[in-house]
């Protein structure tokens, strides 16, 4: 049975007198830093982007360059993007590591695929939230907590688990629960959802929207019904607490009959094979090599794909529906930009 760690498994005293260095003050670095500080942990932040560095300083954090942080702090949270991480580690962190230090990642990607190889004299851990960075902060403040995957990839000191659990407790994930997992499995699962589940879901919703609009339904009604109203989100939220079938059983009898009697209609063997191919590519390291090549090519394919999607008229109709339903919404400010 998988091990799930909770608050009672953590002793925050493990972090007393041990300043934690947070490298990266972005989508996840900022929530982690704020949560750690609110839990009584001393935090020092490193950030290359001038605007984010200024924000960290304005929010009361001591700051230092990454190389200095690596010299001063024995516990380091490496929270920059996967594509930037190897260079930051190689140039700034690795030369300044000392025996007994602990490196903690929020994504297993670089360790699992060999882009970062920690020396044998340091501990290596993983706290990988299964939610967005903004929710990490929001659910800490609400007391709800958030689910994470957690792992020790290397225990050089024999104290890696107590330190990692103390960090997990301080950032708030143990309030909900942290599931123990191997580094390689976290990377594999994360990539599989990104490359198989999300594209499939996106394709289903876009195909349904196009069909319904072509059949004469107003776009604002279609997008409201499919996902803008939040009904789909609420359904998935129920599934997250009770399971998919239990969530479906909470719909009307008409809905249950329509779903259960038409499940077989969507048992597409082609879809299953596409998912198998995706998983095979991830496990073989093909995607990791492809992404490394894409990064070195200044994201040429990604830019082309984004441009292609921006030209799809369906998303203009979607935006009009969003403007109609949410006229006072705040502009999205947490998009990962090239």
N, C-alpha and C positions, 0 to 999 in steps of 0.2 A: 504494500500500500504506500502511495506517496506520502511524504511527511509534510504537514502544514504547520508552520510556525506562527505563533500569536504573541501578544504582548507579554504574557507571563514567561516566555522563553528568552526575553531580552533583559540584560542588565546594563542600563545606561552608564553605570559607574565605570564600565570598561573604557569610556571615552573621556573620563575626567583627566584634565591635564594633558590631553592629546588633541591639539588643534587639528581640525579636518580641513584639508585643502580641496576646494571645489574648482576644477578647471573647466571653464565654460559657464557663462551666466545667461544661457538662452532658454529654450522652451522647457527643458527639464532641469538645467542647472540652477536657475533662479528658484523654482519651487523647492528643490532639494535644499538649497542653501537657507531659504527662509524657514522651512520646516525644522531643519537641524538647529538653527539658532533659537527658534521658539521652544525647542525641547531642551535648551540649556547647553548646547554644544558650541564650543568656540569654532568659528568658521572664518577662513580666509579665502578670498575669491581671486581667480585669475581669469581675465577675459581680453581677447585681442581686439574685439570690435570697440571703437572709441565710445559709441553711444551706449552700448551695454555696460562698458566699464564705468561710465559716468553714472548710469542708473544704479549699479551696485554700490558705488560710493555714496550716492544720494540716499540710498536705503540703509546706510550705516555700516556697510561691510568694510573691513580692512582688505586691501587689495595688494597684489604683487604679481610680477611676471611669473609665467609657469615654471621657469627654471629655478627661480628663487623659492617658489612655493614647494617645489619638489625637495629642496634642501631643508626647508623649515618644518614641513609637515610630514609626519610618519604615516598618516592615513590620507590617501589621495583618491578623490572621486573624479574619474575622467569622463566628462559629460559633454564633450564636443561631438560633432557629427561623425558618423562612421567613416566618411571619406576623408575628413581632415585629421582623424585621430592618429593614424600611423606616423605622420610627419611630426605632429606635436609630441608624440611619445618618443620618437627616435631623437629629435633634436633638443627637446626641452626637459623631458622627464627622465628618460633612461640614463643619461650621464650623471644624474644627481641622486639616483636611488641608493639607499643604504640597507644594510642587512636588517631584516625585521620589518621593513616597510610593508604597507598593504595597499594594493591597487584595487579599486572597485570600479567596475564598469556598469553601465545601465543597458548595454547591449552586448551580447556575446559574439557579435559578428567578427570583429578583428581577431579575437583570440581563437575562435573556432576555425577560421579559414587561414590562420597562420600569418596574418599581417602584423600581429604584435606577439612577440615571444618574450614573456617576462623572465628575468634571471631566476635561477633556482633558490635564491636567498630571500625572496619576498613572497608575501601572501597575495593571492589573487582571488577576488570575490566578484559576485554579480548580484545586483538588485535591479531587476527589469520590470518596471511597472506595466501592467496590462491596461493602461488607459492613457489619455492624453496628458501632457504636462500641466495644463491649466487645472485639470481635475485633481492632480496630485496635491496641489495647494488647496483647492476648494474643499476636498474631502478631508484634508488634515484639519482645516479650520472648523468644519462641521462636526468633527469627531468620528466621522464614518470610516475613514481610512480607505485604502484602495488595494486591490489585489496585485501581487507581484510574483514573478519567478525569482528564486534565490539559489545561489550556488557558490561553492568553494571550488575553484579550479586548481589551487595550489596552496598547501598549508605548510609553509616553511617553518613557522614559529611554533606550531601546535596550538596557537590561539586564534586562528583565523575565524572559526565559527563564532566564538563569543564576541569578537569585534564586529563581524558582519551583522550578527543579530542585533547588537546594540545600535548600529547604524540604521538597520531596517526599522527598529522600534522608534528611533528618533525621527525618521522621515515620515512615519505614520502608517507604513504599509501593514504592520503586524496587527493593527486594529481590525483590519478585514481578514488578512491572512496572506502568508507568503509560502508558495509551494516550492519545495526543493526539486531541482531539475539539473541535468548536466548542461554544461556550456554548449555543447554541440547541438543538443535538442532545442534549446532556446533559440539559437540562431536559425535552425531548420524550421521550427514552427512559425517564427516571426516572418520569415521570407515566404513560406508557403501561404500564409493568410494574405500577405500583400500581393502575391503573384497568381493565386488561384481563386481564393474565396472572394476578395474584393473585386477583381475583374468580372467574375461570374455574376455577382450581385449587381454591379454597375450595368452589365450588359442586360440583365433581366429587367431592371427598372427602366433603362433607356428604351429597350424594345417595347415594353408595355406602354410607355408614354407615347412613343411614336405611333403605335397601333391605335390607341384610344383617340389621339388627336386626329389621325387620319379618318377615324370612324365618326368624327363630328363632335366629340366632346371638347368643351372649351379648355384651353391649356391650363388656366388657373385652377379649374376643377380637377383636372387630371393630376397635376402635381400635388395638389392638396390631398387628394385621396391616396396617392402612392406613398408620399413621405413627408411633405411639408407640414402637415397637421401634427406630426409627432405620434400618430397612431402606431406606425411601424416601430418607432423607437420604444414606445410603451410596451409593445408586444415583445420585442427583444429583451427589454428590461425584465419582463415577467419570465421569459425563457431563461434569463441569467440567474434568476432566483429559484425557479422550479423545474426547468428543463423544457425542451421544445414541445414535446407532446403534451405536457401539463399546461403549457401556455395556450396551445391550440384548444385544449379541452375547456378553457375559460371563454372561448368565443361562443356565439350562438350555435344552436343545433344545426341551423341551416349552413353556417360557416363550417362546422365540423364535418357535416355530410359532404359538402362540396370539396373540402380539402382531402379527406381520407379516401373518397372514392375516385380521386383523380391523381393520387400520388404516382401511380404506375405510369401515367401518361408522360411524366417528366423524368422517368428513369432512363436517362440518355447515356448509353455506353460510351459515346464519343466524349462526353463531358468527363466521365470517370477516367478515360485514357489520357485526356489532356491534363488532368490533375496528376496522374501518375508520372507523365513526362516532366511536369513542372517539378515534382518532388525529386525525380532522378537528376535533373539539372542542378538543383540546389545541393544535393548530397555529393555529387561529383565535383563540386566547386566550379562548375561551368558558369553559373550566374556571377559568382564572386569575381572571376576573371573578366567576364563581360562588363561588369560594373566598373572594375578598375580601369579597363580600356576606355570606357565611356567618360570617366572622370578626367583621364589624361587627354581626352579629345574635346575638352571644354563642354561636355554635355550636349554634343551635337544631336544625337538621336532624341534625347529628352526634349530639347528645344523644339525639334521638328514635330514631335508627338504633341507637345503642348499647343503649338501653333495650329496643328491640324484640328485639335479638339475645340480650340477657341473659334474656329470657323464653322462649327456645327450649329445650325440655326436652332436646334432643340434647346440649347443652353441659354439662348437669348429669350426664348419663351419661358424657360424656367426662371430666369432672373426677373422677368416681368411679374410672374406669379409671386415670387418672394417679396418684391417691392409692394405688391398689393396686400399681402398678408402681414408683412412686418415692416411698415413704413418708418418706424422709429428705431429700427435695429442699429446697433453699432457696427461700424465697418470691421471686417475681419482683419486682425493685425498679427496673426501668428502663422501666416503661410510661409512655408519653406521656400525661399526665393533663390534663383540661380544667380 
